[in-house]
Amino acid sequence: MATWSNFNLQNSASPLMEQIIFFHDHTLIILIMITILVGYLMINLFFNKYINRFLLDGQMIELIWTIIPTITLIFIALPSLRLLYLLDELNNPLITLKSIGHQWYWSYEYSDFNDVSFDSYMINYNKSDINNFRLLDVDNRIILPMNNQIRIMVTATDVIHSWTIPSLGVKIDANPGRLNQTNLFINRPGIFFGQCSEICGANHSFMPIMIESISIKN
């Protein structure tokens, strides 16, 4: 979960989130290089006395400053496309979880088992309980096995919600009348928190998501 004064991304708990972090760092390095170069050129422009009264055009320099940004965008676009296809890939899932957004709680169904469904409400914050996280704890957690491919089906009954778990790299909209699909692969045990990140109404921030990852043997 995110901690106080943490400006970085949360530690990843899935291979997909690792790839998202790698892409973020890759793009950030390119942006920093561009910013430094443009800043250096602008400062030089301000503080030099070079003039050319007879300059009419500079076709070569215009060709260069068109081609270089194109190459730079290709270096960003290719890893981005690769990541998009990775996020969409679903290969032989072990278990399917259906998540249904309501105002203002989530309900879940384990489609592989008969009549296993439950509602998940945020619980009241209690300062005396050290294990109680404000706005993030729920009364019924999602229990999922680690080191296995999991299919998540997401929909809503009233307005648009968004099922989001930052440490797992999952953000998928829950639309009424539509069934969206994504996948999870949790590579370590633990408890992972998320929230509805759609502006679906006054209380969308009070729709926490809590996943407990355990061994398949348990």
JOZISUL-V365529 format. One record per backbone hydrogen bond with DSSP energy under -1.0 kcal/mol. NH is the residue of the N-H (numbers start at 1). CO is the residue of the C=O. If there is no record, write none. Layout:
BEGIN
nh->NH co->CO
nh->NH co->CO
END
This chain:
BEGIN
nh->6 co->3
nh->13 co->167
nh->18 co->14
nh->19 co->15
nh->20 co->16
nh->21 co->17
nh->22 co->18
nh->23 co->19
nh->24 co->20
nh->25 co->21
nh->26 co->22
nh->27 co->23
nh->28 co->24
nh->29 co->25
nh->30 co->26
nh->31 co->27
nh->32 co->28
nh->33 co->29
nh->34 co->30
nh->35 co->31
nh->36 co->32
nh->37 co->33
nh->38 co->34
nh->39 co->35
nh->40 co->36
nh->41 co->37
nh->42 co->38
nh->43 co->39
nh->44 co->40
nh->45 co->41
nh->46 co->42
nh->47 co->43
nh->55 co->52
nh->62 co->58
nh->63 co->59
nh->64 co->60
nh->65 co->61
nh->67 co->63
nh->68 co->64
nh->70 co->66
nh->71 co->67
nh->72 co->68
nh->73 co->69
nh->74 co->70
nh->75 co->71
nh->76 co->72
nh->77 co->73
nh->78 co->74
nh->80 co->76
nh->81 co->77
nh->82 co->78
nh->83 co->79
nh->84 co->80
nh->85 co->81
nh->86 co->82
nh->87 co->83
nh->88 co->84
nh->94 co->149
nh->97 co->151
nh->98 co->109
nh->99 co->153
nh->100 co->107
nh->101 co->155
nh->102 co->105
nh->106 co->120
nh->107 co->100
nh->108 co->118
nh->109 co->98
nh->110 co->116
nh->113 co->110
nh->118 co->108
nh->120 co->106
nh->123 co->137
nh->129 co->126
nh->132 co->129
nh->136 co->133
nh->137 co->133
nh->139 co->121
nh->142 co->210
nh->144 co->212
nh->146 co->214
nh->147 co->186
nh->150 co->184
nh->151 co->95
nh->152 co->182
nh->153 co->97
nh->154 co->180
nh->155 co->99
nh->157 co->101
nh->161 co->174
nh->163 co->172
nh->165 co->170
nh->168 co->165
nh->169 co->166
nh->170 co->165
nh->172 co->163
nh->174 co->161
nh->178 co->175
nh->180 co->154
nh->182 co->152
nh->184 co->150
nh->187 co->13
nh->190 co->213
nh->192 co->211
nh->194 co->209
nh->197 co->162
nh->200 co->198
nh->204 co->201
nh->206 co->203
nh->209 co->194
nh->211 co->192
nh->212 co->142
nh->213 co->190
nh->214 co->144
nh->218 co->215
END
